[in-house]
């Protein structure tokens, strides 16, 4: 089995808050491999939303992703692409982000 570790920079302005963390976990859970994410001295399960949110990875910070398993390469490729794309929210305007955040808070 392959073990791969790569660094990724958080590029979206709001960092890895709830929505990006949920996207990360959604992608991670598509794979059989174990996935670990580390920021500074904190390493968490990449398939756990609470763990990923605990990293509090702000814009510009580096996280280290480790994949371990039969589909480690595919998992790493998908997760690096997601982070590089800003978790699919780089195209959102500040107003739309605020509206979505308010809607999410009302539903919680």
Residue pairs with C-beta under 8 A, 6 or more apart in sequence:
1 68
1 69
1 70
1 72
2 67
2 68
2 69
2 70
2 72
2 73
3 66
3 67
3 68
3 72
4 66
4 67
4 68
4 72
4 73
4 76
5 64
5 65
5 66
5 67
6 64
6 65
6 76
6 80
7 62
7 63
7 64
7 65
8 62
8 63
8 64
8 65
8 79
8 80
8 83
8 84
9 60
9 61
9 62
9 83
10 16
10 57
10 58
10 59
10 60
10 61
10 62
10 63
10 83
11 59
11 60
11 83
11 84
11 86
11 90
12 20
12 59
12 86
12 87
12 89
12 90
13 59
14 20
14 59
14 89
14 97
15 56
15 57
15 58
15 59
15 61
16 24
16 52
16 53
16 55
16 56
16 57
16 58
16 63
16 87
17 53
18 53
18 104
19 87
19 89
19 100
19 104
20 86
20 87
20 89
21 49
21 52
21 53
22 49
23 82
23 87
23 88
24 37
24 46
24 52
24 79
24 82
24 83
24 87
25 46
25 47
25 48
25 49
25 52
27 78
27 79
27 82
28 35
28 46
28 47
28 75
28 79
29 47
30 75
30 78
31 67
31 69
31 71
31 74
31 75
31 78
32 69
32 70
32 71
33 67
33 68
33 69
33 70
33 71
33 72
33 75
34 45
34 67
34 68
34 69
35 45
35 46
35 47
35 65
35 66
35 67
35 68
35 75
35 79
36 43
36 44
36 45
36 46
36 65
36 66
36 68
37 43
37 44
37 45
37 46
37 51
37 52
37 55
37 63
37 64
37 65
37 66
38 44
38 63
38 64
38 66
39 55
39 56
39 57
39 61
39 62
39 63
39 64
42 54
42 55
44 51
44 52
44 54
44 55
45 51
46 52
46 65
46 79
55 63
57 63
63 83
65 76
65 79
65 80
65 83
67 73
67 75
67 76
67 79
69 75
82 88
89 97
92 100
